[in-house]
Amino acid sequence: MEAVALAVVIGVGVGIVVGALGAGGGILAVPALTYLLGQTPHAAALGSLVIVLATALSALPQRLRAKTIRVKQGLIFGAISIVGSVVGGRLAALVDGNLLMLLFSAMLAVMAAVMIWKGLRERDLPGGQAPHGKPHGLVAIILAGLGTGFLTGFFGVGGGFIVVPVLTIVLAFGMREAAGTSLIVMSLAAIGGLLARVGNTPPIDWGVVVAFMLGSMSGAVIGGPLSSRAKPYQLTLTFGALLAVVCIASLSATLLTLFA
Protein backbone atom coordinates (compact mmCIF):
# COMPACT_ATOMS: atom_id res chain seq x y z
CA MET A 1 0.00 0.00 0.00
CA GLU A 2 2.89 2.37 0.72
CA ALA A 3 4.18 1.95 -2.84
CA VAL A 4 0.71 2.61 -4.25
CA ALA A 5 0.29 5.78 -2.15
CA LEU A 6 3.76 6.99 -3.16
CA ALA A 7 2.92 6.27 -6.81
CA VAL A 8 -0.18 8.48 -6.58
CA VAL A 9 1.76 11.37 -5.04
CA ILE A 10 4.56 11.16 -7.64
CA GLY A 11 1.97 10.77 -10.39
CA VAL A 12 0.23 14.02 -9.44
CA GLY A 13 3.54 15.88 -9.67
CA VAL A 14 4.35 14.34 -13.04
CA GLY A 15 0.88 15.18 -14.32
CA ILE A 16 1.23 18.83 -13.34
CA VAL A 17 4.47 19.02 -15.34
CA VAL A 18 2.83 17.39 -18.37
CA GLY A 19 -0.16 19.69 -18.17
CA ALA A 20 1.97 22.83 -17.83
CA LEU A 21 4.81 22.06 -20.24
CA GLY A 22 3.29 19.47 -22.57
CA ALA A 23 6.17 17.16 -21.77
CA GLY A 24 8.12 15.49 -19.03
CA GLY A 25 5.82 12.55 -18.30
CA GLY A 26 8.12 9.82 -19.53
CA ILE A 27 11.39 11.38 -18.46
CA LEU A 28 10.01 11.64 -14.93
CA ALA A 29 8.03 8.40 -14.87
CA VAL A 30 10.87 6.11 -15.99
CA PRO A 31 13.34 7.15 -13.23
CA ALA A 32 10.54 7.30 -10.63
CA LEU A 33 9.30 3.81 -11.45
CA THR A 34 12.86 2.45 -11.54
CA TYR A 35 14.52 4.10 -8.54
CA LEU A 36 11.61 5.03 -6.25
CA LEU A 37 9.03 2.32 -6.94
CA GLY A 38 11.28 -0.70 -7.53
CA GLN A 39 10.47 -1.55 -11.17
CA THR A 40 13.13 -2.92 -13.53
CA PRO A 41 14.21 -0.51 -16.32
CA HIS A 42 12.32 -2.53 -18.95
CA ALA A 43 9.18 -2.76 -16.79
CA ALA A 44 9.44 0.96 -16.07
CA ALA A 45 9.69 1.71 -19.79
CA LEU A 46 6.48 -0.20 -20.50
CA GLY A 47 4.61 1.21 -17.51
CA SER A 48 5.72 4.71 -18.46
CA LEU A 49 4.16 4.41 -21.91
CA VAL A 50 0.80 3.53 -20.33
CA ILE A 51 1.07 6.46 -17.91
CA VAL A 52 2.15 8.95 -20.58
CA LEU A 53 -0.65 7.95 -22.95
CA ALA A 54 -3.36 8.36 -20.30
CA THR A 55 -1.89 11.63 -19.00
CA ALA A 56 -1.53 13.21 -22.44
CA LEU A 57 -5.12 12.31 -23.34
CA SER A 58 -6.41 13.82 -20.10
CA ALA A 59 -4.53 17.09 -20.77
CA LEU A 60 -5.74 17.42 -24.38
CA PRO A 61 -9.26 18.87 -23.77
CA GLN A 62 -7.94 21.97 -21.96
CA ARG A 63 -5.38 22.64 -24.69
CA LEU A 64 -8.01 22.26 -27.39
CA ARG A 65 -10.27 24.77 -25.63
CA ALA A 66 -7.34 27.17 -25.30
CA LYS A 67 -6.58 26.72 -29.03
CA THR A 68 -2.87 26.04 -28.39
CA ILE A 69 -2.82 22.85 -30.48
CA ARG A 70 -2.16 22.53 -34.22
CA VAL A 71 -4.16 19.36 -34.70
CA LYS A 72 -3.29 18.64 -38.35
CA GLN A 73 0.47 19.05 -37.92
CA GLY A 74 0.37 17.08 -34.68
CA LEU A 75 -1.42 14.14 -36.29
CA ILE A 76 1.00 14.06 -39.25
CA PHE A 77 4.10 14.30 -37.06
CA GLY A 78 2.67 11.74 -34.64
CA ALA A 79 1.76 9.27 -37.38
CA ILE A 80 5.32 9.39 -38.72
CA SER A 81 6.74 8.94 -35.23
CA ILE A 82 4.83 5.67 -34.76
CA VAL A 83 7.10 3.97 -37.33
CA GLY A 84 10.24 4.95 -35.43
CA SER A 85 8.58 4.05 -32.13
CA VAL A 86 7.93 0.46 -33.19
CA VAL A 87 11.57 0.03 -34.30
CA GLY A 88 12.89 1.59 -31.08
CA GLY A 89 10.66 -0.59 -28.92
CA ARG A 90 11.93 -3.76 -30.58
CA LEU A 91 15.59 -2.76 -30.15
CA ALA A 92 15.14 -1.75 -26.50
CA ALA A 93 14.46 -5.36 -25.52
CA LEU A 94 17.98 -6.27 -26.70
CA VAL A 95 19.79 -3.67 -24.57
CA ASP A 96 21.00 -4.15 -20.98
CA GLY A 97 18.93 -2.20 -18.46
CA ASN A 98 21.84 -0.21 -17.01
CA LEU A 99 23.12 0.72 -20.47
CA LEU A 100 19.58 1.83 -21.33
CA MET A 101 19.59 4.23 -18.36
CA LEU A 102 23.08 5.58 -19.19
CA LEU A 103 22.00 6.34 -22.76
CA PHE A 104 18.82 7.91 -21.37
CA SER A 105 20.90 10.23 -19.16
CA ALA A 106 23.18 11.25 -22.04
CA MET A 107 20.20 12.14 -24.21
CA LEU A 108 18.68 14.23 -21.41
CA ALA A 109 21.93 16.17 -21.02
CA VAL A 110 21.94 17.16 -24.69
CA MET A 111 18.28 18.23 -24.71
CA ALA A 112 18.67 20.18 -21.45
CA ALA A 113 21.57 22.16 -22.88
CA VAL A 114 19.62 22.97 -26.06
CA MET A 115 16.51 24.19 -24.23
CA ILE A 116 18.39 26.26 -21.63
CA TRP A 117 20.43 27.92 -24.37
CA LYS A 118 17.24 28.65 -26.30
CA GLY A 119 15.48 30.06 -23.23
CA LEU A 120 18.39 32.37 -22.39
CA ARG A 121 18.39 33.69 -25.97
CA GLU A 122 14.67 34.43 -25.78
CA ARG A 123 14.72 36.06 -22.35
CA ASP A 124 15.74 39.54 -23.47
CA LEU A 125 13.65 39.56 -26.65
CA PRO A 126 10.26 41.35 -26.91
CA GLY A 127 7.57 39.12 -25.49
CA GLY A 128 10.14 36.66 -24.16
CA GLN A 129 10.05 34.56 -27.31
CA ALA A 130 12.12 34.50 -30.49
CA PRO A 131 10.31 35.42 -33.71
CA HIS A 132 8.96 32.39 -35.53
CA GLY A 133 11.35 31.21 -38.21
CA LYS A 134 10.53 29.49 -41.48
CA PRO A 135 9.58 25.82 -41.05
CA HIS A 136 11.95 23.25 -42.55
CA GLY A 137 10.98 21.07 -45.51
CA LEU A 138 9.10 17.78 -45.62
CA VAL A 139 12.26 15.64 -45.47
CA ALA A 140 13.36 17.31 -42.22
CA ILE A 141 9.88 16.82 -40.75
CA ILE A 142 9.86 13.12 -41.66
CA LEU A 143 13.35 12.55 -40.23
CA ALA A 144 12.44 14.45 -37.07
CA GLY A 145 9.27 12.38 -36.68
CA LEU A 146 11.12 9.09 -37.18
CA GLY A 147 13.86 10.12 -34.73
CA THR A 148 11.34 11.24 -32.12
CA GLY A 149 9.41 8.00 -32.45
CA PHE A 150 12.55 5.89 -32.19
CA LEU A 151 13.59 7.57 -28.93
CA THR A 152 10.06 7.19 -27.59
CA GLY A 153 9.96 3.46 -28.28
CA PHE A 154 13.56 2.82 -27.22
CA PHE A 155 13.47 4.61 -23.86
CA GLY A 156 9.79 4.12 -23.06
CA VAL A 157 9.14 7.84 -22.74
CA GLY A 158 6.27 9.78 -24.23
CA GLY A 159 8.55 11.77 -26.48
CA GLY A 160 7.46 15.19 -25.21
CA PHE A 161 10.94 16.01 -23.98
CA ILE A 162 12.17 15.97 -27.59
CA VAL A 163 8.92 16.77 -29.39
CA VAL A 164 8.76 20.26 -27.87
CA PRO A 165 12.31 21.23 -28.99
CA VAL A 166 11.72 19.69 -32.43
CA LEU A 167 8.43 21.53 -32.93
CA THR A 168 9.99 24.85 -31.94
CA ILE A 169 13.18 24.40 -33.99
CA VAL A 170 12.14 22.30 -37.01
CA LEU A 171 8.52 23.45 -37.42
CA ALA A 172 8.96 26.96 -35.96
CA PHE A 173 6.12 26.61 -33.42
CA GLY A 174 5.79 28.98 -30.49
CA MET A 175 6.47 27.40 -27.09
CA ARG A 176 2.81 27.23 -26.06
CA GLU A 177 1.75 25.71 -29.40
CA ALA A 178 4.62 23.22 -29.22
CA ALA A 179 3.64 22.21 -25.67
CA GLY A 180 0.01 21.70 -26.69
CA THR A 181 0.66 19.94 -30.01
CA SER A 182 3.19 17.63 -28.37
CA LEU A 183 0.33 15.99 -26.47
CA ILE A 184 -1.02 14.57 -29.75
CA VAL A 185 2.43 13.39 -30.82
CA MET A 186 3.11 11.88 -27.39
CA SER A 187 -0.17 9.95 -27.49
CA LEU A 188 0.46 8.46 -30.94
CA ALA A 189 4.11 7.65 -30.22
CA ALA A 190 3.19 6.00 -26.92
CA ILE A 191 0.65 3.82 -28.75
CA GLY A 192 3.39 2.80 -31.19
CA GLY A 193 5.76 1.97 -28.33
CA LEU A 194 3.10 -0.17 -26.65
CA LEU A 195 2.34 -2.03 -29.88
CA ALA A 196 6.05 -2.76 -30.31
CA ARG A 197 6.11 -4.48 -26.92
CA VAL A 198 3.20 -6.84 -27.62
CA GLY A 199 4.42 -10.38 -26.95
CA ASN A 200 7.51 -9.14 -25.10
CA THR A 201 6.06 -7.88 -21.84
CA PRO A 202 8.28 -7.87 -18.70
CA PRO A 203 6.74 -8.53 -15.24
CA ILE A 204 5.01 -5.32 -14.07
CA ASP A 205 3.37 -4.26 -10.79
CA TRP A 206 0.16 -3.00 -12.40
CA GLY A 207 -1.20 -1.76 -9.06
CA VAL A 208 1.65 0.75 -8.85
CA VAL A 209 1.40 1.69 -12.54
CA VAL A 210 -2.37 2.30 -12.39
CA ALA A 211 -2.04 4.36 -9.18
CA PHE A 212 0.73 6.43 -10.82
CA MET A 213 -1.45 6.85 -13.93
CA LEU A 214 -4.51 8.06 -12.01
CA GLY A 215 -2.43 10.53 -10.04
CA SER A 216 -0.77 11.79 -13.21
CA MET A 217 -4.10 12.25 -14.99
CA SER A 218 -5.37 14.35 -12.07
CA GLY A 219 -2.20 16.44 -12.04
CA ALA A 220 -2.48 17.12 -15.77
CA VAL A 221 -5.82 18.85 -15.24
CA ILE A 222 -4.21 21.08 -12.59
CA GLY A 223 -1.11 21.87 -14.67
CA GLY A 224 -2.87 22.95 -17.85
CA PRO A 225 -3.89 26.47 -16.72
CA LEU A 226 -0.39 27.16 -15.35
CA SER A 227 1.07 27.37 -18.86
CA SER A 228 -1.03 30.40 -19.82
CA ARG A 229 0.30 32.40 -16.86
CA ALA A 230 3.99 32.05 -17.75
CA LYS A 231 6.02 33.83 -20.43
CA PRO A 232 7.32 31.62 -23.27
CA TYR A 233 10.98 31.97 -22.25
CA GLN A 234 10.06 30.97 -18.68
CA LEU A 235 8.43 27.79 -19.98
CA THR A 236 11.52 27.05 -22.10
CA LEU A 237 13.95 27.57 -19.22
CA THR A 238 11.78 25.55 -16.83
CA PHE A 239 11.65 22.75 -19.35
CA GLY A 240 15.45 22.78 -19.75
CA ALA A 241 16.03 22.87 -16.00
CA LEU A 242 13.68 19.93 -15.54
CA LEU A 243 15.64 17.89 -18.06
CA ALA A 244 18.92 18.76 -16.33
CA VAL A 245 17.64 17.72 -12.89
CA VAL A 246 16.29 14.41 -14.15
CA CYS A 247 19.54 13.78 -16.05
CA ILE A 248 21.66 14.26 -12.93
CA ALA A 249 19.35 12.13 -10.77
CA SER A 250 19.14 9.29 -13.32
CA LEU A 251 22.89 9.25 -13.99
CA SER A 252 23.73 9.28 -10.27
CA ALA A 253 21.34 6.43 -9.50
CA THR A 254 22.59 4.34 -12.42
CA LEU A 255 26.25 4.81 -11.47
CA LEU A 256 25.49 3.86 -7.87
CA THR A 257 23.83 0.69 -9.12
CA LEU A 258 26.77 -0.19 -11.36
CA PHE A 259 29.47 0.41 -8.74
CA ALA A 260 27.63 -0.68 -5.60
C-alpha positions in Angstrom: 0.0 0.0 0.0 2.9 2.4 0.7 4.2 1.9 -2.8 0.7 2.6 -4.3 0.3 5.8 -2.2 3.8 7.0 -3.2 2.9 6.3 -6.8 -0.2 8.5 -6.6 1.8 11.4 -5.0 4.6 11.2 -7.6 2.0 10.8 -10.4 0.2 14.0 -9.4 3.5 15.9 -9.7 4.4 14.3 -13.0 0.9 15.2 -14.3 1.2 18.8 -13.3 4.5 19.0 -15.3 2.8 17.4 -18.4 -0.2 19.7 -18.2 2.0 22.8 -17.8 4.8 22.1 -20.2 3.3 19.5 -22.6 6.2 17.2 -21.8 8.1 15.5 -19.0 5.8 12.5 -18.3 8.1 9.8 -19.5 11.4 11.4 -18.5 10.0 11.6 -14.9 8.0 8.4 -14.9 10.9 6.1 -16.0 13.3 7.2 -13.2 10.5 7.3 -10.6 9.3 3.8 -11.4 12.9 2.5 -11.5 14.5 4.1 -8.5 11.6 5.0 -6.3 9.0 2.3 -6.9 11.3 -0.7 -7.5 10.5 -1.5 -11.2 13.1 -2.9 -13.5 14.2 -0.5 -16.3 12.3 -2.5 -18.9 9.2 -2.8 -16.8 9.4 1.0 -16.1 9.7 1.7 -19.8 6.5 -0.2 -20.5 4.6 1.2 -17.5 5.7 4.7 -18.5 4.2 4.4 -21.9 0.8 3.5 -20.3 1.1 6.5 -17.9 2.1 9.0 -20.6 -0.7 7.9 -22.9 -3.4 8.4 -20.3 -1.9 11.6 -19.0 -1.5 13.2 -22.4 -5.1 12.3 -23.3 -6.4 13.8 -20.1 -4.5 17.1 -20.8 -5.7 17.4 -24.4 -9.3 18.9 -23.8 -7.9 22.0 -22.0 -5.4 22.6 -24.7 -8.0 22.3 -27.4 -10.3 24.8 -25.6 -7.3 27.2 -25.3 -6.6 26.7 -29.0 -2.9 26.0 -28.4 -2.8 22.9 -30.5 -2.2 22.5 -34.2 -4.2 19.4 -34.7 -3.3 18.6 -38.4 0.5 19.1 -37.9 0.4 17.1 -34.7 -1.4 14.1 -36.3 1.0 14.1 -39.3 4.1 14.3 -37.1 2.7 11.7 -34.6 1.8 9.3 -37.4 5.3 9.4 -38.7 6.7 8.9 -35.2 4.8 5.7 -34.8 7.1 4.0 -37.3 10.2 5.0 -35.4 8.6 4.0 -32.1 7.9 0.5 -33.2 11.6 0.0 -34.3 12.9 1.6 -31.1 10.7 -0.6 -28.9 11.9 -3.8 -30.6 15.6 -2.8 -30.1 15.1 -1.7 -26.5 14.5 -5.4 -25.5 18.0 -6.3 -26.7 19.8 -3.7 -24.6 21.0 -4.1 -21.0 18.9 -2.2 -18.5 21.8 -0.2 -17.0 23.1 0.7 -20.5 19.6 1.8 -21.3 19.6 4.2 -18.4 23.1 5.6 -19.2 22.0 6.3 -22.8 18.8 7.9 -21.4 20.9 10.2 -19.2 23.2 11.2 -22.0 20.2 12.1 -24.2 18.7 14.2 -21.4 21.9 16.2 -21.0 21.9 17.2 -24.7 18.3 18.2 -24.7 18.7 20.2 -21.4 21.6 22.2 -22.9 19.6 23.0 -26.1 16.5 24.2 -24.2 18.4 26.3 -21.6 20.4 27.9 -24.4 17.2 28.7 -26.3 15.5 30.1 -23.2 18.4 32.4 -22.4 18.4 33.7 -26.0 14.7 34.4 -25.8 14.7 36.1 -22.3 15.7 39.5 -23.5 13.6 39.6 -26.6 10.3 41.4 -26.9 7.6 39.1 -25.5 10.1 36.7 -24.2 10.1 34.6 -27.3 12.1 34.5 -30.5 10.3 35.4 -33.7 9.0 32.4 -35.5 11.3 31.2 -38.2 10.5 29.5 -41.5 9.6 25.8 -41.1 11.9 23.3 -42.5 11.0 21.1 -45.5 9.1 17.8 -45.6 12.3 15.6 -45.5 13.4 17.3 -42.2 9.9 16.8 -40.7 9.9 13.1 -41.7 13.3 12.5 -40.2 12.4 14.5 -37.1 9.3 12.4 -36.7 11.1 9.1 -37.2 13.9 10.1 -34.7 11.3 11.2 -32.1 9.4 8.0 -32.4 12.6 5.9 -32.2 13.6 7.6 -28.9 10.1 7.2 -27.6 10.0 3.5 -28.3 13.6 2.8 -27.2 13.5 4.6 -23.9 9.8 4.1 -23.1 9.1 7.8 -22.7 6.3 9.8 -24.2 8.6 11.8 -26.5 7.5 15.2 -25.2 10.9 16.0 -24.0 12.2 16.0 -27.6 8.9 16.8 -29.4 8.8 20.3 -27.9 12.3 21.2 -29.0 11.7 19.7 -32.4 8.4 21.5 -32.9 10.0 24.9 -31.9 13.2 24.4 -34.0 12.1 22.3 -37.0 8.5 23.5 -37.4 9.0 27.0 -36.0 6.1 26.6 -33.4 5.8 29.0 -30.5 6.5 27.4 -27.1 2.8 27.2 -26.1 1.8 25.7 -29.4 4.6 23.2 -29.2 3.6 22.2 -25.7 0.0 21.7 -26.7 0.7 19.9 -30.0 3.2 17.6 -28.4 0.3 16.0 -26.5 -1.0 14.6 -29.8 2.4 13.4 -30.8 3.1 11.9 -27.4 -0.2 9.9 -27.5 0.5 8.5 -30.9 4.1 7.7 -30.2 3.2 6.0 -26.9 0.7 3.8 -28.8 3.4 2.8 -31.2 5.8 2.0 -28.3 3.1 -0.2 -26.7 2.3 -2.0 -29.9 6.1 -2.8 -30.3 6.1 -4.5 -26.9 3.2 -6.8 -27.6 4.4 -10.4 -27.0 7.5 -9.1 -25.1 6.1 -7.9 -21.8 8.3 -7.9 -18.7 6.7 -8.5 -15.2 5.0 -5.3 -14.1 3.4 -4.3 -10.8 0.2 -3.0 -12.4 -1.2 -1.8 -9.1 1.6 0.8 -8.8 1.4 1.7 -12.5 -2.4 2.3 -12.4 -2.0 4.4 -9.2 0.7 6.4 -10.8 -1.5 6.9 -13.9 -4.5 8.1 -12.0 -2.4 10.5 -10.0 -0.8 11.8 -13.2 -4.1 12.3 -15.0 -5.4 14.3 -12.1 -2.2 16.4 -12.0 -2.5 17.1 -15.8 -5.8 18.9 -15.2 -4.2 21.1 -12.6 -1.1 21.9 -14.7 -2.9 23.0 -17.9 -3.9 26.5 -16.7 -0.4 27.2 -15.3 1.1 27.4 -18.9 -1.0 30.4 -19.8 0.3 32.4 -16.9 4.0 32.1 -17.7 6.0 33.8 -20.4 7.3 31.6 -23.3 11.0 32.0 -22.2 10.1 31.0 -18.7 8.4 27.8 -20.0 11.5 27.1 -22.1 14.0 27.6 -19.2 11.8 25.6 -16.8 11.6 22.7 -19.4 15.5 22.8 -19.7 16.0 22.9 -16.0 13.7 19.9 -15.5 15.6 17.9 -18.1 18.9 18.8 -16.3 17.6 17.7 -12.9 16.3 14.4 -14.2 19.5 13.8 -16.0 21.7 14.3 -12.9 19.4 12.1 -10.8 19.1 9.3 -13.3 22.9 9.2 -14.0 23.7 9.3 -10.3 21.3 6.4 -9.5 22.6 4.3 -12.4 26.2 4.8 -11.5 25.5 3.9 -7.9 23.8 0.7 -9.1 26.8 -0.2 -11.4 29.5 0.4 -8.7 27.6 -0.7 -5.6 
